[in-house]
Amino acid sequence: MKQLFKNEAVRNGLIFIGKTVFYFCIILLLIYLYHYKNIQGGTFIYNEF
């Protein structure tokens, strides 16, 4: 197993996949929090005009 992680191509690939999953989770969290910004949930932005 240690031999596998010594390979630079494998290590770079795992780092890339890890960062991609991490940032995807952050984007999902931000979308989720934006949707519940008020009690009613996501509302149409021009309702008050």
MODELLER restraints for C-alpha pairs under 7 A, 6 or more apart:
rsr = mdl.restraints
at = mdl.atoms
rsr.add(forms.Gaussian(group=physical.xy_distance, feature=features.Distance(at['CA:5:A'], at['CA:11:A']), mean=5.62, stdev=0.5))
rsr.add(forms.Gaussian(group=physical.xy_distance, feature=features.Distance(at['CA:35:A'], at['CA:41:A']), mean=5.65, stdev=0.5))
rsr.add(forms.Gaussian(group=physical.xy_distance, feature=features.Distance(at['CA:35:A'], at['CA:42:A']), mean=4.74, stdev=0.5))
rsr.add(forms.Gaussian(group=physical.xy_distance, feature=features.Distance(at['CA:36:A'], at['CA:42:A']), mean=6.23, stdev=0.5))
